[in-house]
Amino acid sequence: MKAVYIQKTGGPEALIYGDQPKPEPPAGHALVKLAATGVNFIDTYHRSGLYKLPLPAILGSEGAGTVESIGEGVTSVKPGDRVAWGTARGAYAEYQAVPESALVPIPDGVSFREAAAVMLQGMTAHYLTHSTFPLKSGDTMLVHAAAGGTGRLIVQMAKMLGARVIATAGTPEKGKIAREAGADDVILYRDQDFLEETKRLTGGRGVDVVYDSVGATTFLKGLDCLRPRGMMVQFGNASGPAPAIEPLALSQRGSLFLTRPTLAHYVATRQELEWRAADLFRWLSEKKLVLKIDRVYPLREAARAQQDLESRNTSGKLVLEP
C-alpha cells in the first residue's frame, strides 16, 4: 500500500511517500480502507520530534473509511461498515489497522470527508468547551486562531452554550471567518494588542477562560487576559511550546488555573467517545455545526499540506485523500 511515513524527524522534507506493508488487523483491531485523512498540528509535532515516536512511523491520527476485515474478538464493527476515528496514528495511508475502541460509526448523511475533518478537531473543541472549562450562558471566553479548524468549532460550540466569544485572527479575511462562525468580537492581533483589546472589551475584568492553541507567542500575555480565578487552557503549540512558568505567577495574577489537556484523556472511556462523536454528527446533520474544509490534497502531497498548515495561511480544515 502507499503511505506517508518518516524514518527520522525533521521538516516537511522528512515525509516519505512510498510503499509500506498492508497491515493485517491484530486482535481487537479492524482493517480500514481509508477514504479521507485529517491533517492536524499533532502530525507536525510527530514529524518534528516535539512529540516522540518510535521510528519509522506512519503519521496521521484522524481518518474515515470502510472496514475491510476484522481481527479476533472484534464485535462492534464488521466488513462494509463506514467508520471514523481521531486518536489512532497511521492514517496517512491507504489502509490502517485501527483499534476497535477508537472507532465510531459514521451515520448516513455524513460523508467520509466530513467525518475525517471533524473527529480530532471536533472532539477537541467538544472537550474544551464541555469538560475542561464547561462553558455556560454569561461566560466570556477568548480563543486564539479562531479562523482555524479547531478555532471555528470552538466558536460555534461556545455560542451553542450561550457564551460571549472574543476571537483573535491574523487578517481581516480570517476575522470575517471568525465572525461568520459566531464570534461576538474579533481582535486582529497583527494590528491590535490582544491584551489591551480584551481588557477594553471586558471593561477591565478579563475573561473567564482562554483557549490557546498557539503557545509561545500568546501564552504569557494570555494569562493577563484572565479575570481572578480564571482558567488558561493551553492545548497547542502552533508557534512553539509555551514557556515555563513558576506556580507563584498564577497566584500573582489572581489565583489562576492552568491546564494542558490532550484529547486522549477526554475520550478515555467508550461512553465519553460516543458522547462526543454523537454530538458532533448530530450537530452536523442539524446544520448547527458548519465545517469549513479549506483544502483537499492527494495523499502523496502530505508534505505540502503540512507546509500550508504550518504557514498559518490556511483557514479551516485540511484533508488528504488516497
KEKE-3310 file (N, C-alpha, C; in steps of 0.2 Angstrom, whole numbers, plus 5000, padded with zeros to 4 digits):
npx = (5004:5002:5009:5012:5027:5039:5057:5066:5066:5061:5059:5046:5052:5056:5045:5040:5034:5028:5030:5023:5020:5004:4994:4989:4974:4977:4971:4957:4957:4952:4954:4955:4950:4955:4947:4947:4958:4962:4972:4982:4989:4996:5001:5012:5020:5023:5031:5042:5048:5044:5034:5038:5040:5042:5052:5054:5039:5022:5012:4998:4983:4969:4955:4944:4934:4931:4927:4937:4941:4941:4949:4953:4940:4934:4918:4910:4910:4909:4915:4912:4906:4905:4917:4925:4938:4949:4960:4970:4985:4992:4985:4989:4989:4984:4978:4973:4976:4965:4962:4948:4942:4944:4935:4921:4904:4900:4886:4872:4871:4882:4898:4913:4923:4919:4918:4931:4936:4931:4933:4945:4948:4935:4931:4941:4937:4925:4928:4935:4926:4915:4920:4933:4934:4919:4908:4895:4880:4883:4896:4912:4924:4940:4947:4961:4967:4955:4950:4954:4954:4951:4948:4937:4927:4927:4922:4909:4903:4904:4895:4883:4882:4879:4889:4899:4910:4926:4937:4953:4962:4972:4971:4960:4952:4952:4947:4934:4929:4929:4919:4908:4907:4902:4908:4908:4916:4930:4948:4961:4976:4988:4987:4982:4984:4981:4979:4977:4965:4956:4955:4949:4937:4931:4928:4939:4939:4943:4943:4934:4939:4953:4956:4970:4979:4990:5002:5019:5020:5008:5005:5010:5005:4992:4988:4987:4975:4965:4952:4952:4954:4952:4953:4967:4968:4979:4982:4989:5003:5006:5015:5026:5032:5024:5031:5040:5033:5033:5024:5020:5018:5005:4997:5000:4994:4981:4976:4975:4970:4978:4979:4985:4978:4974:4967:4966:4964:4952:4943:4944:4935:4923:4910:4912:4919:4909:4898:4904:4907:4894:4887:4894:4891:4877:4875:4881:4872:4861:4864:4869:4882:4895:4906:4922:4930:4945:4955:4959:4970:4979:4985:4999:5004:5006:5016:5016:5003:5006:5015:5008:4999:5007:5011:5001:4993:4981:4963:4952:4949:4961:4963:4968:4967:4967)
npy = (4994:5012:5025:5038:5042:5043:5041:5048:5062:5079:5093:5096:5090:5078:5069:5054:5048:5032:5014:5003:4989:4981:4982:4968:4965:4965:4956:4963:4974:4983:4982:4995:5003:5017:5033:5046:5057:5067:5082:5088:5098:5090:5081:5087:5089:5076:5073:5083:5079:5085:5079:5063:5048:5031:5026:5019:5028:5029:5043:5053:5054:5054:5049:5042:5029:5013:4998:4984:4971:4961:4959:4946:4944:4956:4965:4975:4981:4978:4970:4982:4992:5009:5020:5030:5039:5047:5046:5037:5033:5033:5036:5042:5034:5021:5010:5006:4998:4999:5002:4994:5000:5014:5017:5024:5023:5030:5040:5040:5052:5059:5063:5054:5063:5074:5067:5064:5076:5081:5073:5073:5087:5091:5084:5088:5102:5100:5093:5104:5114:5108:5101:5103:5117:5120:5128:5141:5150:5167:5167:5173:5171:5169:5165:5160:5160:5159:5157:5145:5127:5120:5131:5138:5128:5128:5141:5140:5130:5136:5147:5139:5136:5148:5157:5172:5176:5181:5183:5180:5184:5184:5191:5203:5195:5182:5186:5189:5176:5171:5179:5175:5162:5165:5173:5186:5197:5202:5202:5208:5203:5206:5220:5225:5225:5211:5209:5222:5225:5215:5218:5230:5227:5219:5228:5229:5218:5206:5189:5174:5162:5157:5150:5142:5138:5142:5145:5148:5162:5168:5164:5169:5182:5180:5175:5186:5191:5185:5185:5186:5170:5164:5153:5146:5138:5128:5121:5118:5121:5130:5140:5136:5128:5133:5144:5140:5142:5149:5142:5152:5163:5162:5164:5177:5183:5182:5170:5160:5147:5134:5123:5109:5101:5085:5076:5062:5059:5063:5056:5044:5034:5023:5028:5042:5044:5040:5049:5062:5060:5057:5069:5078:5073:5073:5087:5091:5085:5093:5105:5114:5114:5119:5114:5120:5115:5118:5115:5101:5087:5076:5060:5059:5072:5076:5082:5095:5099:5099:5109:5120:5121:5124:5136:5145:5151:5146:5143:5134:5117:5105:5091:5075:5063:5047)
npz = (5000:4998:5008:5019:5028:5041:5043:5050:5061:5057:5046:5034:5023:5028:5027:5019:5004:5000:4997:5009:5020:5018:5032:5043:5053:5070:5085:5092:5083:5068:5050:5040:5025:5019:5016:5018:5026:5040:5042:5055:5068:5077:5069:5063:5075:5078:5067:5068:5079:5091:5099:5104:5094:5091:5078:5061:5057:5052:5049:5055:5064:5062:5054:5041:5034:5026:5034:5030:5035:5050:5066:5078:5090:5088:5089:5087:5075:5057:5041:5028:5035:5038:5045:5058:5066:5078:5086:5083:5077:5061:5049:5037:5025:5014:5020:5036:5052:5064:5082:5089:5099:5096:5086:5078:5072:5056:5053:5042:5029:5033:5026:5021:5020:5028:5040:5042:5044:5056:5067:5076:5078:5081:5092:5100:5102:5108:5120:5126:5128:5134:5145:5150:5153:5157:5147:5150:5149:5150:5152:5147:5135:5128:5112:5103:5086:5079:5066:5062:5060:5072:5080:5074:5077:5090:5093:5087:5096:5108:5106:5105:5118:5124:5128:5128:5115:5112:5099:5092:5077:5062:5050:5041:5033:5039:5051:5047:5044:5057:5063:5055:5060:5072:5082:5094:5096:5087:5087:5078:5078:5073:5071:5082:5100:5108:5122:5128:5120:5124:5138:5137:5130:5140:5150:5159:5167:5162:5155:5157:5153:5143:5128:5121:5107:5102:5109:5111:5107:5113:5125:5139:5139:5137:5150:5157:5152:5159:5171:5189:5196:5184:5170:5161:5146:5139:5124:5113:5101:5090:5087:5093:5108:5124:5136:5151:5167:5184:5198:5207:5199:5195:5206:5208:5198:5200:5207:5197:5186:5177:5164:5154:5143:5134:5120:5121:5135:5137:5130:5136:5140:5133:5134:5135:5122:5113:5117:5113:5099:5095:5097:5089:5076:5076:5077:5065:5055:5059:5055:5064:5067:5057:5045:5038:5026:5020:5011:5000:4997:4987:4994:4992:4993:5006:5012:5007:5012:5026:5026:5022:5032:5043:5039:5043:5035:5031:5032:5041:5038:5033:5022:5017:5003:4998)
capx = (5000:5005:5008:5017:5030:5046:5062:5069:5062:5064:5054:5042:5056:5057:5040:5042:5028:5031:5026:5023:5016:4997:4993:4984:4972:4978:4966:4954:4958:4949:4957:4950:4952:4954:4944:4950:4963:4963:4978:4982:4996:4999:5005:5018:5024:5026:5036:5047:5051:5042:5031:5042:5038:5046:5053:5050:5032:5017:5009:4991:4979:4962:4953:4937:4934:4927:4930:4938:4942:4942:4954:4949:4937:4930:4911:4906:4910:4910:4916:4907:4904:4908:4919:4929:4942:4953:4965:4974:4990:4993:4980:4992:4990:4978:4975:4976:4973:4963:4959:4941:4940:4944:4931:4914:4901:4898:4879:4870:4871:4889:4902:4919:4927:4916:4920:4938:4938:4928:4934:4950:4947:4928:4931:4945:4933:4919:4930:4937:4920:4910:4923:4939:4930:4912:4905:4888:4877:4885:4903:4916:4930:4945:4950:4966:4967:4948:4948:4957:4949:4948:4945:4930:4922:4926:4917:4902:4901:4903:4889:4878:4882:4877:4895:4902:4916:4931:4942:4959:4963:4978:4970:4953:4949:4951:4942:4927:4928:4928:4913:4903:4907:4898:4912:4905:4921:4936:4954:4966:4982:4994:4986:4980:4987:4975:4978:4973:4958:4952:4953:4944:4930:4928:4928:4944:4938:4946:4939:4933:4944:4957:4958:4976:4982:4996:5008:5025:5019:5002:5004:5011:5001:4985:4987:4985:4968:4960:4949:4954:4952:4950:4957:4971:4968:4984:4981:4993:5010:5007:5020:5031:5029:5023:5037:5039:5030:5033:5017:5018:5015:4997:4994:5001:4989:4974:4974:4973:4970:4982:4979:4987:4974:4975:4961:4966:4962:4945:4939:4947:4930:4919:4905:4915:4920:4902:4895:4907:4906:4887:4885:4897:4887:4870:4875:4882:4866:4856:4867:4871:4889:4896:4913:4925:4936:4949:4959:4959:4976:4981:4990:5006:5006:5005:5021:5013:4998:5009:5018:5002:4996:5012:5012:4996:4989:4975:4958:4948:4952:4965:4961:4971:4963:4972)
capy = (5000:5018:5028:5044:5040:5046:5037:5052:5068:5085:5097:5093:5086:5071:5065:5050:5044:5026:5008:5000:4983:4982:4978:4963:4968:4960:4955:4970:4979:4982:4985:5000:5006:5025:5037:5053:5058:5074:5084:5091:5101:5085:5077:5091:5088:5070:5074:5087:5076:5088:5073:5057:5042:5026:5026:5023:5029:5032:5049:5054:5052:5055:5046:5039:5024:5007:4992:4978:4965:4962:4954:4942:4947:4962:4963:4981:4983:4972:4972:4986:4997:5016:5021:5036:5039:5053:5045:5031:5035:5028:5037:5044:5028:5018:5006:5006:4993:5004:4998:4994:5005:5021:5018:5026:5023:5036:5040:5042:5059:5062:5060:5052:5069:5077:5063:5064:5083:5083:5069:5075:5094:5092:5081:5093:5108:5097:5093:5110:5118:5105:5097:5106:5123:5119:5135:5142:5157:5173:5166:5176:5167:5172:5160:5162:5156:5157:5155:5139:5121:5119:5138:5139:5124:5131:5147:5138:5127:5141:5150:5135:5136:5154:5161:5178:5174:5186:5179:5183:5182:5187:5196:5204:5189:5177:5189:5188:5169:5170:5182:5171:5156:5167:5177:5192:5202:5200:5206:5207:5203:5210:5227:5227:5222:5207:5210:5228:5225:5210:5221:5235:5223:5216:5233:5229:5212:5200:5184:5168:5157:5157:5143:5144:5133:5145:5143:5153:5169:5171:5161:5173:5188:5177:5174:5193:5192:5182:5188:5182:5163:5162:5147:5146:5131:5129:5115:5118:5124:5132:5145:5133:5126:5138:5145:5138:5147:5147:5142:5158:5168:5161:5167:5184:5186:5182:5163:5157:5139:5132:5116:5107:5095:5082:5073:5055:5059:5065:5050:5038:5028:5022:5032:5048:5044:5040:5056:5067:5059:5058:5076:5081:5070:5076:5094:5092:5084:5098:5111:5118:5114:5120:5113:5123:5111:5123:5112:5093:5086:5069:5058:5060:5079:5077:5087:5102:5100:5101:5116:5125:5121:5127:5143:5148:5155:5142:5144:5128:5110:5102:5084:5071:5058:5042)
capz = (5000:4998:5014:5021:5034:5042:5046:5055:5062:5053:5042:5029:5018:5031:5025:5013:5001:4997:4999:5016:5020:5020:5039:5045:5059:5075:5089:5094:5078:5061:5045:5037:5019:5021:5011:5019:5032:5043:5044:5061:5070:5080:5064:5063:5081:5077:5062:5070:5085:5098:5102:5102:5091:5088:5071:5057:5059:5048:5053:5054:5069:5061:5047:5039:5028:5026:5037:5025:5038:5057:5070:5083:5096:5087:5089:5086:5068:5053:5035:5025:5039:5037:5052:5058:5072:5079:5091:5082:5072:5055:5044:5031:5021:5010:5024:5043:5057:5070:5087:5089:5104:5094:5080:5079:5065:5053:5051:5035:5028:5034:5021:5023:5020:5034:5046:5044:5045:5062:5073:5080:5080:5084:5099:5104:5103:5112:5127:5129:5129:5138:5150:5153:5156:5154:5146:5151:5147:5154:5152:5142:5133:5122:5108:5098:5080:5079:5060:5060:5060:5079:5082:5071:5080:5097:5092:5086:5101:5113:5105:5107:5125:5127:5130:5124:5112:5109:5095:5088:5070:5059:5045:5041:5030:5044:5056:5044:5045:5064:5064:5052:5065:5078:5087:5096:5095:5084:5088:5073:5083:5070:5071:5089:5106:5111:5129:5128:5117:5129:5144:5135:5128:5146:5155:5163:5171:5160:5153:5162:5151:5137:5124:5117:5103:5098:5113:5113:5106:5116:5132:5144:5138:5138:5157:5159:5150:5163:5177:5195:5196:5178:5168:5155:5143:5134:5121:5106:5100:5083:5087:5098:5115:5129:5140:5158:5172:5191:5200:5210:5194:5194:5212:5207:5193:5203:5208:5191:5185:5171:5162:5147:5141:5127:5118:5123:5142:5137:5127:5139:5141:5127:5135:5133:5115:5110:5118:5109:5092:5093:5097:5083:5070:5076:5075:5058:5052:5060:5052:5070:5066:5050:5044:5033:5023:5016:5005:5000:4994:4987:5000:4990:4994:5013:5014:5005:5016:5032:5025:5022:5039:5047:5037:5046:5029:5029:5037:5041:5039:5028:5022:5012:5001:4994)
cpx = (5004:5004:5013:5020:5036:5050:5066:5065:5065:5058:5050:5045:5057:5051:5041:5035:5031:5027:5028:5019:5009:4996:4988:4981:4973:4971:4964:4955:4953:4953:4953:4954:4950:4951:4946:4953:4963:4970:4978:4989:5000:5004:5012:5023:5027:5032:5042:5051:5049:5038:5035:5038:5043:5047:5055:5042:5028:5013:5001:4987:4971:4960:4946:4938:4930:4930:4931:4938:4942:4946:4949:4946:4933:4923:4907:4906:4911:4912:4911:4905:4908:4910:4924:4933:4946:4959:4969:4979:4991:4989:4983:4994:4983:4974:4977:4972:4972:4960:4951:4938:4940:4939:4924:4911:4899:4891:4878:4870:4877:4894:4909:4924:4925:4918:4927:4940:4935:4930:4939:4949:4940:4928:4935:4940:4927:4922:4932:4931:4915:4913:4928:4937:4923:4908:4898:4886:4880:4893:4906:4922:4934:4948:4955:4965:4960:4946:4950:4952:4946:4945:4938:4925:4921:4921:4910:4899:4900:4897:4883:4877:4880:4883:4896:4909:4920:4936:4947:4960:4969:4977:4962:4949:4947:4946:4935:4925:4926:4921:4907:4902:4903:4902:4908:4909:4927:4942:4959:4973:4988:4993:4984:4983:4981:4974:4974:4966:4954:4950:4948:4937:4927:4927:4933:4944:4942:4941:4939:4938:4947:4958:4964:4979:4989:5003:5013:5023:5013:5001:5004:5006:4993:4983:4984:4978:4963:4958:4953:4951:4950:4955:4961:4971:4973:4984:4985:4999:5011:5013:5026:5028:5029:5029:5035:5037:5031:5025:5015:5016:5007:4994:4995:4996:4982:4972:4972:4974:4974:4981:4982:4984:4976:4969:4961:4963:4955:4940:4942:4942:4926:4913:4907:4915:4913:4898:4898:4906:4898:4884:4888:4892:4880:4870:4877:4876:4860:4858:4868:4878:4891:4904:4915:4931:4939:4952:4959:4965:4976:4986:4997:5009:5005:5010:5019:5008:5001:5012:5013:4999:5001:5013:5007:4992:4983:4969:4953:4952:4956:4964:4965:4966:4968:4971)
cpy = (5006:5021:5034:5042:5044:5041:5041:5058:5074:5089:5093:5088:5079:5066:5061:5047:5038:5020:5006:4994:4985:4978:4973:4965:4963:4960:4962:4975:4978:4985:4989:5003:5013:5028:5044:5053:5065:5076:5089:5093:5095:5081:5080:5090:5081:5070:5077:5084:5080:5083:5067:5051:5037:5026:5020:5023:5032:5037:5048:5051:5052:5053:5044:5034:5018:5001:4986:4971:4966:4957:4951:4946:4954:4961:4969:4984:4977:4975:4976:4992:5004:5018:5027:5036:5046:5052:5039:5033:5030:5030:5040:5038:5026:5013:5007:5001:4998:5000:4999:4999:5012:5022:5020:5025:5030:5036:5042:5049:5063:5059:5058:5058:5073:5074:5064:5071:5085:5079:5072:5083:5095:5090:5085:5099:5106:5097:5099:5114:5115:5102:5101:5112:5123:5126:5135:5149:5162:5172:5170:5173:5171:5166:5162:5157:5154:5155:5148:5133:5121:5126:5139:5134:5126:5137:5145:5134:5131:5145:5146:5135:5142:5159:5167:5176:5180:5182:5183:5180:5186:5192:5197:5199:5184:5180:5189:5181:5168:5173:5178:5164:5158:5171:5184:5198:5199:5204:5204:5208:5206:5217:5229:5223:5218:5208:5217:5228:5220:5214:5227:5232:5221:5222:5232:5222:5207:5194:5178:5163:5159:5151:5145:5138:5135:5144:5149:5160:5172:5169:5166:5179:5186:5176:5181:5195:5189:5186:5184:5175:5161:5156:5148:5139:5131:5122:5114:5122:5126:5136:5142:5132:5133:5138:5142:5144:5144:5147:5149:5163:5167:5164:5175:5187:5185:5175:5160:5150:5139:5125:5115:5101:5091:5077:5066:5054:5061:5061:5044:5032:5028:5027:5039:5049:5045:5047:5061:5066:5060:5065:5079:5079:5073:5084:5096:5091:5089:5105:5116:5119:5114:5119:5118:5119:5116:5120:5104:5092:5078:5067:5059:5067:5081:5082:5094:5104:5103:5108:5121:5126:5125:5135:5148:5153:5151:5144:5138:5122:5108:5094:5081:5065:5053:5043)
cpz = (5000:5005:5015:5028:5035:5045:5051:5056:5058:5051:5038:5024:5021:5029:5018:5011:4997:4999:5006:5016:5022:5027:5039:5052:5065:5080:5092:5089:5072:5056:5041:5030:5019:5014:5012:5026:5034:5044:5050:5063:5074:5076:5063:5069:5081:5072:5064:5076:5092:5102:5099:5099:5090:5081:5068:5059:5053:5052:5052:5060:5068:5054:5047:5034:5030:5029:5031:5029:5046:5060:5075:5089:5095:5086:5087:5079:5064:5046:5031:5029:5038:5044:5052:5065:5072:5084:5090:5076:5067:5049:5038:5027:5018:5015:5031:5048:5063:5075:5087:5094:5102:5088:5082:5072:5063:5051:5044:5035:5030:5029:5024:5024:5026:5040:5048:5046:5052:5068:5078:5083:5083:5091:5103:5106:5108:5119:5130:5131:5134:5144:5154:5157:5153:5153:5148:5149:5152:5154:5146:5141:5128:5119:5103:5092:5078:5072:5058:5061:5067:5081:5080:5075:5087:5097:5092:5092:5107:5113:5107:5114:5129:5129:5125:5121:5109:5106:5092:5081:5067:5054:5045:5038:5035:5050:5053:5045:5053:5066:5061:5056:5071:5083:5088:5094:5092:5085:5082:5076:5080:5070:5078:5094:5109:5118:5130:5126:5122:5135:5142:5134:5135:5152:5160:5167:5169:5158:5158:5160:5144:5134:5119:5114:5100:5102:5114:5113:5110:5123:5138:5144:5139:5145:5159:5157:5154:5169:5183:5195:5190:5176:5161:5152:5137:5130:5114:5106:5093:5082:5091:5104:5120:5133:5147:5162:5179:5193:5204:5206:5194:5200:5211:5202:5194:5204:5202:5191:5178:5170:5155:5145:5134:5126:5121:5130:5142:5133:5130:5140:5134:5128:5133:5125:5111:5111:5114:5102:5090:5093:5091:5076:5070:5074:5068:5054:5053:5058:5058:5070:5059:5049:5038:5031:5018:5010:5006:4995:4993:4992:4998:4992:5001:5015:5013:5010:5023:5031:5025:5029:5043:5045:5040:5041:5027:5034:5036:5040:5032:5028:5016:5010:4997:4986)
residu = (MET:LYS:ALA:VAL:TYR:ILE:GLN:LYS:THR:GLY:GLY:PRO:GLU:ALA:LEU:ILE:TYR:GLY:ASP:GLN:PRO:LYS:PRO:GLU:PRO:PRO:ALA:GLY:HIS:ALA:LEU:VAL:LYS:LEU:ALA:ALA:THR:GLY:VAL:ASN:PHE:ILE:ASP:THR:TYR:HIS:ARG:SER:GLY:LEU:TYR:LYS:LEU:PRO:LEU:PRO:ALA:ILE:LEU:GLY:SER:GLU:GLY:ALA:GLY:THR:VAL:GLU:SER:ILE:GLY:GLU:GLY:VAL:THR:SER:VAL:LYS:PRO:GLY:ASP:ARG:VAL:ALA:TRP:GLY:THR:ALA:ARG:GLY:ALA:TYR:ALA:GLU:TYR:GLN:ALA:VAL:PRO:GLU:SER:ALA:LEU:VAL:PRO:ILE:PRO:ASP:GLY:VAL:SER:PHE:ARG:GLU:ALA:ALA:ALA:VAL:MET:LEU:GLN:GLY:MET:THR:ALA:HIS:TYR:LEU:THR:HIS:SER:THR:PHE:PRO:LEU:LYS:SER:GLY:ASP:THR:MET:LEU:VAL:HIS:ALA:ALA:ALA:GLY:GLY:THR:GLY:ARG:LEU:ILE:VAL:GLN:MET:ALA:LYS:MET:LEU:GLY:ALA:ARG:VAL:ILE:ALA:THR:ALA:GLY:THR:PRO:GLU:LYS:GLY:LYS:ILE:ALA:ARG:GLU:ALA:GLY:ALA:ASP:ASP:VAL:ILE:LEU:TYR:ARG:ASP:GLN:ASP:PHE:LEU:GLU:GLU:THR:LYS:ARG:LEU:THR:GLY:GLY:ARG:GLY:VAL:ASP:VAL:VAL:TYR:ASP:SER:VAL:GLY:ALA:THR:THR:PHE:LEU:LYS:GLY:LEU:ASP:CYS:LEU:ARG:PRO:ARG:GLY:MET:MET:VAL:GLN:PHE:GLY:ASN:ALA:SER:GLY:PRO:ALA:PRO:ALA:ILE:GLU:PRO:LEU:ALA:LEU:SER:GLN:ARG:GLY:SER:LEU:PHE:LEU:THR:ARG:PRO:THR:LEU:ALA:HIS:TYR:VAL:ALA:THR:ARG:GLN:GLU:LEU:GLU:TRP:ARG:ALA:ALA:ASP:LEU:PHE:ARG:TRP:LEU:SER:GLU:LYS:LYS:LEU:VAL:LEU:LYS:ILE:ASP:ARG:VAL:TYR:PRO:LEU:ARG:GLU:ALA:ALA:ARG:ALA:GLN:GLN:ASP:LEU:GLU:SER:ARG:ASN:THR:SER:GLY:LYS:LEU:VAL:LEU:GLU:PRO)
# end
